[in-house]
């Protein structure tokens, strides 16, 4: 029997859930707060925005794209890909843009969810799929005087349309994943660019290549062969990431040594200045923080108009930034300071079976079963939930596994002539105890490691405890000892 499913969020996860659930025969409604699908690829518009996972991996297995312009897809292309999925799979009639969900409440008697939207609509559903992402709430640094700055200032994730940086003195606070993408672009236009680096990052080469128009035509005219070769290439890149790259995070001496050497060789090759190189070598093990994959960040730092500032910021003043030993006059200040990741403050309220909100349930830290289900919240299947983030491979693979698990759970409900699937308290506890033990052997648990992957209490709530193959195995079937069907 088909279920009525509310998918909340129309990024990569929400679109995957909607497509596969509809193909399985379910009735799907998609709610999206913004005016377009795409999630992070709609929101992030900074110059140079791109994915740091090869494009052939960062797409869905059921919707391959042979028209990427580079081996690593640019943000606007990925946004276009998400919009193409709406057309390809005829989702338009199920998609509610400019209508996010403000509240979802489980009714224990009726055994359904009531969803309330920003437009005041109330609808009931058998199941909900929150697909709200993890990296969607920008954070600003707690620096004295930030509000006093008189020039233009903005977070990189909220890049203003039409901002003109040509001839301007620009300061960038932060030097991590977003910064290494837009700094090379900003450096081409700015009269002067100061990069304020608090912590150095491990950087490895991207070795990106453009895909020529001739190659695209050749593939299009020989599509069956291109698809077969593409599948083989995808499998090879996946296996390399899942086996070899994973060992930089699994805390194996060989993996750590190999990728540390790769990063140091990349640095030495691109930065001949020994003094500058010394400022760019991290003091923590590789993999602790997100490993950055870029070819042009280091060369940008070598430009005459770019300064790397590693002295601590004392305050932001009306006309610039004061560090411990100097003052930098600036016209524009850009914050590349990341996102709120550990509080898990969703943009909607979720009320479970006992009248308890998800925020209350997670007040001591977010916990889920497989990153998908939460005890006390029946028929809720979240995507990209706690402990499903990756440092080594593609999240699109994880999303497909999560959606596949949801469909298996819904099928089990039908087989058992039940109405509800809910992880038990014991099933959730045993799962989280086990992955906490596995994570204790990862680089993220290193006592010298401080990152957004880890909460203040030392728990790693973000990342999966193994490689993608291990997650596929975990989600291959519904464990009836952990999940109750009633």
C-alpha positions as CSV (number, residue, x, y, z in Angstrom):
1,X,0.0,0.0,0.0
2,X,1.4,3.3,-1.0
3,X,2.4,5.7,1.8
4,X,1.9,9.5,1.8
5,X,5.4,10.9,2.4
6,X,6.5,14.5,3.1
7,X,10.0,15.2,1.9
8,X,11.3,18.4,3.7
9,X,14.0,20.1,1.7
10,X,14.8,19.9,-2.0
11,X,18.6,19.6,-2.0
12,X,20.4,16.5,-3.3
13,X,19.0,14.4,-0.4
14,X,15.4,15.5,-0.8
15,X,15.4,15.0,-4.5
16,X,16.9,11.5,-4.2
17,X,14.2,10.6,-1.7
18,X,11.4,12.0,-3.8
19,X,12.6,10.2,-7.0
20,X,13.1,6.8,-5.5
21,X,10.0,6.9,-3.3
22,X,7.8,7.8,-6.2
23,X,9.4,5.0,-8.3
24,X,8.5,2.6,-5.5
25,X,4.9,3.7,-5.8
26,X,4.6,6.1,-2.9
27,X,2.7,9.5,-2.9
28,X,5.3,12.2,-2.4
29,X,5.1,15.9,-1.6
30,X,8.3,18.0,-1.5
31,X,8.5,21.2,0.6
32,X,11.3,23.7,0.0
33,X,11.7,27.0,1.8
34,X,13.7,28.6,-1.1
35,X,12.7,29.5,-4.6
36,X,14.7,26.8,-6.3
37,X,15.9,23.3,-5.6
38,X,19.6,22.5,-5.0
39,X,20.2,23.1,-1.4
40,X,23.8,24.1,-0.7
41,X,24.4,24.4,-4.5
42,X,21.6,26.9,-4.8
43,X,22.7,28.9,-1.7
44,X,26.4,29.1,-2.3
45,X,27.3,31.5,-5.1
46,X,30.8,32.7,-4.2
47,X,33.3,32.8,-7.1
48,X,35.1,29.5,-7.6
49,X,32.5,27.4,-5.8
50,X,32.9,23.8,-6.7
51,X,32.6,20.3,-5.3
52,X,35.8,18.7,-3.9
53,X,34.5,15.2,-4.8
54,X,35.0,14.1,-8.5
55,X,31.9,14.8,-10.4
56,X,31.5,11.2,-11.5
57,X,31.0,10.3,-7.8
58,X,29.0,13.4,-6.9
59,X,25.9,12.4,-8.8
60,X,23.3,9.7,-8.4
61,X,23.8,6.3,-9.8
62,X,20.3,6.4,-11.4
63,X,20.9,9.8,-13.1
64,X,24.4,9.9,-14.6
65,X,25.5,13.2,-16.2
66,X,28.0,13.2,-19.0
67,X,28.2,17.0,-19.5
68,X,30.3,18.2,-16.6
69,X,32.8,20.9,-17.7
70,X,35.6,19.6,-15.4
71,X,36.5,16.5,-13.5
72,X,35.4,18.5,-10.4
73,X,32.0,20.0,-11.0
74,X,31.5,23.8,-10.5
75,X,28.6,24.9,-8.2
76,X,26.4,26.3,-10.9
77,X,26.6,23.1,-12.8
78,X,25.6,21.0,-9.8
79,X,22.7,23.4,-9.2
80,X,21.7,22.9,-12.9
81,X,22.0,19.1,-12.4
82,X,19.5,19.2,-9.4
83,X,17.1,21.3,-11.5
84,X,17.4,18.8,-14.3
85,X,16.3,16.0,-12.0
86,X,13.0,17.8,-11.4
87,X,12.4,17.7,-15.2
88,X,13.8,14.3,-15.8
89,X,11.7,12.6,-13.1
90,X,8.6,14.9,-13.4
91,X,8.7,16.2,-9.9
92,X,7.2,19.6,-10.7
93,X,3.7,18.7,-9.6
94,X,4.9,17.4,-6.3
95,X,7.2,20.3,-5.5
96,X,6.2,23.2,-3.3
97,X,8.8,26.0,-3.6
98,X,8.8,29.0,-1.3
99,X,7.0,26.8,1.3
100,X,9.2,25.4,4.0
101,X,7.9,23.3,6.9
102,X,7.7,25.0,10.3
103,X,6.4,22.1,12.4
104,X,5.8,18.4,12.1
105,X,3.8,16.6,14.9
106,X,3.3,12.9,15.3
107,X,-0.2,11.8,16.3
108,X,0.1,8.5,18.2
109,X,-3.6,7.7,17.9
110,X,-3.9,8.3,14.2
111,X,-0.4,7.1,13.5
112,X,0.4,9.9,11.1
113,X,2.4,13.1,10.9
114,X,0.8,16.5,10.7
115,X,3.0,19.0,8.8
116,X,2.5,22.7,9.0
117,X,4.1,24.9,6.4
118,X,5.2,28.5,6.2
119,X,2.0,29.3,4.3
120,X,-0.1,28.0,7.1
121,X,-1.1,24.8,5.3
122,X,-1.8,21.6,7.4
123,X,-1.3,18.2,5.8
124,X,-1.1,14.7,7.1
125,X,1.4,12.1,6.0
126,X,2.3,8.5,6.9
127,X,6.0,9.4,7.0
128,X,8.3,12.4,6.9
129,X,11.8,12.7,5.4
130,X,13.7,15.7,6.8
131,X,16.4,16.4,4.3
132,X,17.7,19.7,5.8
133,X,21.4,19.2,5.5
134,X,24.2,19.8,8.0
135,X,26.0,22.8,6.4
136,X,23.3,25.4,6.0
137,X,23.6,27.7,9.0
138,X,26.5,30.1,8.6
139,X,28.4,31.2,11.7
140,X,30.2,34.5,12.3
141,X,33.3,34.8,14.5
142,X,33.1,36.1,18.0
143,X,35.6,39.0,17.4
144,X,35.4,42.4,19.2
145,X,34.1,45.1,17.0
146,X,32.8,43.1,14.0
147,X,29.6,45.2,13.8
148,X,31.6,48.4,13.8
149,X,33.2,47.8,10.4
150,X,32.0,50.4,7.9
151,X,32.8,48.6,4.7
152,X,30.9,45.8,3.0
153,X,31.0,42.6,5.1
154,X,29.4,39.2,4.5
155,X,29.7,35.5,5.1
156,X,30.9,33.5,2.0
157,X,27.8,31.4,2.1
158,X,25.7,34.7,1.7
159,X,27.7,36.2,-1.2
160,X,25.9,39.4,-2.3
161,X,24.8,39.6,-5.9
162,X,26.7,42.2,-7.8
163,X,29.4,42.8,-5.2
164,X,32.3,44.6,-6.9
165,X,35.8,43.7,-5.6
166,X,37.9,45.2,-8.4
167,X,40.5,47.6,-6.9
168,X,39.3,47.0,-3.4
169,X,41.3,46.1,-0.2
170,X,39.8,42.8,0.8
171,X,40.2,40.9,4.1
172,X,39.2,37.2,4.4
173,X,38.8,35.7,7.9
174,X,39.3,32.0,7.5
175,X,41.3,29.8,5.2
176,X,39.4,26.5,5.0
177,X,37.2,24.7,2.4
178,X,35.2,27.7,1.0
179,X,38.1,30.1,1.3
180,X,40.6,28.1,-0.7
181,X,38.0,28.2,-3.6
182,X,37.2,31.9,-3.7
183,X,40.5,33.4,-2.6
184,X,42.2,32.6,-6.0
185,X,39.3,34.3,-7.8
186,X,39.2,37.4,-5.5
187,X,43.0,37.7,-5.7
188,X,42.6,38.3,-9.5
189,X,40.5,41.5,-8.9
190,X,41.4,42.9,-5.5
191,X,44.0,45.6,-5.2
192,X,45.1,43.9,-2.0
193,X,44.0,40.8,-0.3
194,X,44.7,39.8,3.3
195,X,44.0,36.2,4.4
196,X,43.7,35.9,8.1
197,X,44.6,32.4,9.0
198,X,44.0,31.0,12.5
199,X,44.9,27.4,11.7
200,X,46.8,26.0,8.8
201,X,45.1,23.2,6.8
202,X,46.3,20.1,5.1
203,X,46.0,20.5,1.3
204,X,46.4,17.9,-1.4
205,X,46.3,18.4,-5.1
206,X,43.0,18.2,-7.0
207,X,44.6,17.6,-10.4
208,X,41.5,19.0,-12.1
209,X,41.1,18.9,-15.8
210,X,38.6,20.5,-18.1
211,X,36.4,18.2,-20.2
212,X,36.6,19.5,-23.8
213,X,33.6,20.0,-26.0
214,X,35.1,17.4,-28.4
215,X,35.1,14.8,-25.6
216,X,31.5,15.6,-24.7
217,X,30.4,15.1,-28.3
218,X,32.5,11.9,-28.6
219,X,30.8,10.5,-25.4
220,X,27.3,11.6,-26.6
221,X,27.7,9.9,-29.9
222,X,28.9,6.6,-28.3
223,X,26.7,6.7,-25.2
224,X,26.4,3.0,-24.4
225,X,30.2,2.6,-24.4
226,X,30.6,5.9,-22.6
227,X,28.2,4.8,-19.9
228,X,30.0,1.5,-19.5
229,X,33.4,3.1,-19.2
230,X,31.9,5.8,-16.9
231,X,30.6,3.1,-14.5
232,X,34.1,1.4,-14.5
233,X,35.8,4.8,-13.8
234,X,33.3,5.6,-11.1
235,X,33.9,2.2,-9.4
236,X,37.7,2.7,-9.6
237,X,37.6,6.2,-8.1
238,X,35.1,5.0,-5.4
239,X,37.3,2.1,-4.4
240,X,40.4,4.2,-4.3
241,X,38.7,6.7,-1.9
242,X,37.0,4.0,0.1
243,X,40.1,1.9,0.6
244,X,43.2,4.1,0.4
245,X,42.1,7.6,1.2
246,X,39.9,6.2,4.1
247,X,43.1,5.1,5.8
248,X,44.1,8.7,6.5
249,X,41.1,8.9,8.8
250,X,41.1,5.3,10.1
251,X,44.3,6.2,12.0
252,X,46.5,3.7,10.2
253,X,50.2,4.7,10.2
254,X,50.5,3.9,6.5
255,X,47.5,6.0,5.5
256,X,48.5,8.9,7.6
257,X,52.1,8.8,6.4
258,X,51.1,8.5,2.7
259,X,48.7,11.5,2.7
260,X,50.9,13.6,4.9
261,X,53.7,13.1,2.3
262,X,51.3,13.9,-0.5
263,X,50.3,17.2,1.2
264,X,53.9,18.2,2.1
265,X,55.1,17.5,-1.5
266,X,52.2,19.6,-2.9
267,X,53.1,22.5,-0.5
268,X,56.8,22.4,-1.4
269,X,56.1,22.2,-5.1
270,X,53.8,25.2,-5.1
271,X,55.4,27.4,-2.4
272,X,59.1,27.9,-2.8
273,X,59.3,30.5,0.0
274,X,60.4,28.5,3.1
275,X,59.1,31.2,5.5
276,X,55.6,31.1,4.0
277,X,55.7,27.3,3.8
278,X,56.3,27.1,7.5
279,X,53.1,29.1,8.2
280,X,51.1,26.7,6.1
281,X,52.1,23.4,7.8
282,X,49.4,22.3,10.3
283,X,50.3,21.2,13.8
284,X,47.7,18.5,14.0
285,X,47.5,15.1,12.2
286,X,46.2,14.9,8.7
287,X,42.5,14.1,8.5
288,X,41.7,15.7,11.9
289,X,40.1,18.6,10.1
290,X,38.7,18.5,6.6
291,X,41.4,17.8,4.1
292,X,41.4,20.5,1.4
293,X,41.7,19.6,-2.2
294,X,42.8,22.4,-4.5
295,X,45.4,23.3,-7.1
296,X,45.3,27.1,-7.1
297,X,45.1,28.2,-3.4
298,X,48.9,28.1,-2.8
299,X,49.7,29.9,-6.0
300,X,47.2,32.6,-5.0
301,X,49.1,33.2,-1.8
302,X,52.3,33.7,-3.9
303,X,50.8,36.8,-5.7
304,X,52.3,40.2,-4.9
305,X,48.9,41.6,-3.9
306,X,48.1,38.8,-1.3
307,X,49.3,38.7,2.3
308,X,48.9,35.7,4.6
309,X,48.4,37.0,8.2
310,X,48.9,34.5,10.9
311,X,49.1,36.8,13.9
312,X,45.9,36.7,16.0
313,X,43.1,39.2,15.4
314,X,42.6,41.6,18.3
315,X,39.6,43.5,17.0
316,X,37.7,44.6,13.9
317,X,37.6,48.4,13.7
318,X,35.6,50.7,11.5
319,X,38.2,50.7,8.7
320,X,40.0,47.4,9.0
321,X,41.3,44.6,11.2
322,X,43.9,45.0,14.0
323,X,46.1,42.0,14.8
324,X,48.6,41.6,17.6
325,X,51.3,43.5,15.7
326,X,49.7,45.5,12.9
327,X,46.6,47.1,11.4
328,X,45.2,46.2,8.0
329,X,43.1,48.9,6.2
330,X,40.2,47.2,4.4
331,X,37.2,48.1,2.2
332,X,35.6,44.7,2.3
333,X,35.5,41.9,4.9
334,X,34.6,38.4,4.0
335,X,33.9,35.7,6.6
336,X,34.9,32.2,5.6
337,X,34.1,30.9,9.1
338,X,32.0,27.8,8.4
339,X,28.7,26.7,9.7
340,X,27.0,25.7,12.9
341,X,27.3,21.9,13.0
342,X,27.1,20.6,16.5
343,X,23.8,22.1,17.9
344,X,21.7,20.6,15.1
345,X,19.2,23.5,15.2
346,X,16.8,22.5,12.4
347,X,14.7,25.1,10.7
348,X,11.5,23.4,11.8
349,X,10.2,21.9,15.1
350,X,9.6,18.2,15.2
351,X,7.3,16.8,18.0
352,X,7.5,13.1,18.6
353,X,5.3,10.3,20.0
354,X,5.4,11.5,23.6
355,X,5.0,15.2,22.9
356,X,8.8,15.7,23.2
357,X,10.5,17.8,20.6
358,X,13.6,16.6,18.7
359,X,15.5,19.6,20.1
360,X,14.7,18.5,23.6
361,X,15.7,14.9,22.8
362,X,19.0,16.1,21.4
363,X,19.8,18.6,24.1
364,X,22.8,16.6,25.2
365,X,23.9,15.7,21.7
366,X,22.3,14.4,18.5
367,X,21.9,10.6,18.3
368,X,20.2,8.5,15.7
369,X,20.1,5.0,14.4
370,X,22.1,4.7,11.1
371,X,21.8,8.5,11.0
372,X,18.3,7.9,9.7
373,X,15.8,7.0,12.6
374,X,15.4,8.4,16.1
375,X,13.7,6.6,19.0
376,X,10.4,8.4,19.8
377,X,9.9,9.7,16.3
378,X,8.1,6.9,14.4
379,X,8.1,6.9,10.6
380,X,10.7,9.7,10.4
381,X,13.6,8.9,8.1
382,X,16.1,11.8,8.1
383,X,18.8,12.1,5.5
384,X,22.4,13.2,6.2
385,X,21.7,12.8,9.9
386,X,24.1,12.4,12.8
387,X,27.2,10.3,12.1
388,X,26.7,10.1,8.3
389,X,29.2,12.8,7.2
390,X,32.3,11.8,5.3
391,X,35.9,13.0,4.9
392,X,36.9,10.7,2.1
393,X,34.2,9.9,-0.4
394,X,30.9,11.1,-1.8
395,X,27.8,12.0,0.3
396,X,25.6,11.2,-2.7
397,X,26.4,7.5,-2.1
398,X,25.4,7.8,1.5
399,X,22.1,9.5,0.6
400,X,21.2,6.7,-1.8
401,X,21.9,4.1,0.9
402,X,19.7,6.0,3.3
403,X,16.8,6.4,0.9
404,X,17.2,2.7,0.1
405,X,17.0,1.8,3.8
406,X,13.8,4.0,4.2
407,X,12.1,2.1,1.3
408,X,13.1,-1.2,2.9
409,X,11.5,-0.1,6.2
410,X,8.3,1.0,4.4
411,X,8.2,-2.3,2.6
412,X,8.6,-4.1,5.9
413,X,5.7,-2.2,7.4
414,X,3.6,-3.4,4.5
415,X,4.8,-7.0,4.8
416,X,4.0,-7.1,8.5
417,X,0.7,-5.4,8.0
418,X,1.9,-2.7,10.4
419,X,1.6,1.1,10.4
420,X,4.8,2.2,12.1
421,X,8.5,1.6,12.0
422,X,10.5,2.9,14.9
423,X,14.0,2.2,16.2
424,X,13.8,0.9,19.8
425,X,15.7,2.7,22.6
426,X,17.9,-0.3,23.0
427,X,18.6,-0.6,19.3
428,X,19.6,3.0,19.1
429,X,21.8,2.8,22.2
430,X,23.6,-0.3,21.0
431,X,24.3,1.2,17.6
432,X,25.7,4.4,19.0
433,X,27.8,2.6,21.6
434,X,29.3,0.5,18.8
435,X,30.1,3.4,16.4
436,X,31.5,5.5,19.3
437,X,33.9,2.6,19.9
438,X,34.9,2.5,16.3
439,X,35.3,6.3,16.1
440,X,37.6,6.2,19.1
441,X,40.2,4.6,16.7
442,X,39.8,7.4,14.1
443,X,41.9,10.5,13.6
444,X,38.9,12.6,14.8
445,X,39.3,11.2,18.3
446,X,42.9,12.2,18.5
447,X,43.3,14.3,21.7
448,X,45.2,16.9,19.6
449,X,42.3,17.2,17.1
450,X,39.8,20.0,17.4
451,X,37.4,20.4,14.6
452,X,33.7,21.0,13.7
453,X,33.3,17.2,13.5
454,X,33.6,17.0,17.3
455,X,31.4,18.5,20.0
456,X,32.6,20.3,23.1
457,X,32.0,17.0,25.1
458,X,34.5,15.2,22.9
459,X,31.9,13.1,21.0
460,X,32.1,12.9,17.2
461,X,28.5,13.5,16.2
462,X,29.1,14.3,12.6
463,X,31.1,11.6,10.9
464,X,30.4,8.0,10.0
465,X,32.7,5.5,11.7
466,X,33.8,3.5,8.7
467,X,34.0,3.7,4.9
468,X,31.1,3.8,2.5
469,X,31.2,0.1,1.9
470,X,30.6,-0.5,5.7
471,X,27.7,1.9,5.6
472,X,26.1,0.1,2.6
473,X,26.4,-3.2,4.6
474,X,24.8,-1.6,7.7
475,X,21.8,-0.3,5.6
476,X,21.4,-3.4,3.4
477,X,18.4,-4.7,5.4
478,X,16.1,-3.8,8.3
479,X,17.3,-5.3,11.6
480,X,14.1,-6.5,13.3
481,X,15.9,-6.6,16.6
482,X,16.6,-2.9,16.4
483,X,13.5,-1.7,14.6
484,X,10.0,-2.3,15.8
485,X,7.2,-2.7,13.3
486,X,3.7,-2.1,14.9
